[in-house]
Amino acid sequence: MKSKLLHAENGLKTFALVFDKDDEVKESLLRFATENGLRGAHITAIGAFSEATLGFFDRKKKSYQEIPVKEQVEVLSFDGNIVEKDSNPMLHAHVVVGTRDGTARGGHFLNGRVWPTLEMIVTETPVHLRRLKDEETGLPLINLSS
């Protein structure tokens, strides 16, 4: 993955990230966030995956049902945030991918392998939010009171 600082003003930064062939997105993005001290950011991307795993939250099981996508797909929409959880950056993103026949599949982004590229904009947010575990769902949700 390559990155370039596009803008920096008042302590807030905007980066362009270009993922290379075969990069695993979640791992690379969280490493970038850690290295750059990002504790709050909005992310958006387009590109393609050779494979991906999406998720659908099962309320009863309090876990994500995995939706494997084992084919080349276009990333039509990738939108989410990076927010601090337990002093580390945490990714929460949703993705819509398009298949060869034009159908779309979407869900919570669990992971994806890039082919041939993924182009992402990462915009640091002025207020660094925190995630805390919600007892009812078991999910780490943004807590606006912290």
N, C-alpha and C positions, 0 to 999 in steps of 0.2 A: 504494500500500500504506500502510495506517495501522498504527501500533504503539502498545502501551501497556505500561508496566512494571507487572507484577502483584505482584511480590515481590522484595525484595532483602534478603539476610541473609548476613553473613560474606563479603561480596565476591562472592556468587553471585546471579544475577538470573534471573527468569522473565518472559518477555514473551508477550503475545498479539499476533499479527500477523493483520490482515485484508486480504487482497489484493483489489484492485479489478478490475472488468471489464476484460479485455484485458491485465492485467499478465502479464509473462513471469516465472515463478516463480523460476527459478534465478538469473537476473541480479539481480532485486530482493532476494532473500534474501541473496546474497553481498555485495551493497552494504550491506544492513542489518548483517550480521555485521562487516564492515570498519568501518563507522561507529561500532559499539558495542563494538569491541575483543573480539569473541567469538572465542576460539581453541579452544574446546571446548564443544559443546552437543548436546543431544538434541532432535530435532524430531519432531512428529507433527501431522497435519492431516487435515481432511475438507473437502469442497466439490465443485467441478465444474470441468472443463476443456472448452473448445470444441475443443481439439486438444491432442495430446501426442505426445512421442516417448519410447518406452521402449527398453530395451536388453537384449540377452542376450549375455553374454561368450563369445566364440569362443576357446577355448583354443589352437587351432592358429594362428589369425591374431593372437592377443594384442590383440584389439580388440573393441569392442561392435558387434554386428549390430543395426542400428536397426530398431525396430518402430514404424512410424508409426500413430497413431490419429487419423484425420481425421474425427472426429464428436464430437458432444456426449456427454460421459460424466460419471458421478458418480465422485468420488474416494472410494472405499470405505475405503482405507487408504493412508496416506503416512507412512512411518517411516524415520528415518535419523539422521545426525549431521553435525555440522560439526567438522572437525578441521584443525589447522594443517598446511599443506604449503608448504615454501619460504617461510615467514613470512607466508603468506596463508591465509585460511579456504578450505577445500575441502568441498563438499557431497558426501555419499554417502548416497543414499536409494533405497528401493524403493517402488513404488507398485502398488496394485491398483485398476483402474477398472472400473466396471460400465456396460455398454451398454444401449440401449433395451430389448432383448429379455431382459435379466437375465443375460447371460453376462459373465464376468469376463476381463480381460486384465491381465497383470502383468509386472513386470520392473524392471530398474534404471531409475531416473528420470534421463532426459537433459534434457528440458525440457517445459514445458507452458504453455498460455495459459489464464488463468482466465476462466470465465464461469459464473455471475454472481459467485461468491465462492469464496475458499479461506480457511478459518479454521485458523490454525496456532498451536501452543504451542511456544515455544523455551525450553528449560531449560538454563542454563549448567552445565557439569560442573565438579566441584571440581579435577580433575586435567586439565591441558591436554595432550592427546595430540598426537603428531606422526606424520605419514605419511612413509614413505620408500619409494623404488622397490624393488619386489621383482624381482630379476633374472630369475627363472624365468617370471613372468607379465607383467612390464612394468607392473604395476599399482602405484599408490601405496597401500601397506597400512599400517595402524596398527602402529607399532613401540613395544612396551611397555618396551624397554630404554633409550629416549632420554629 
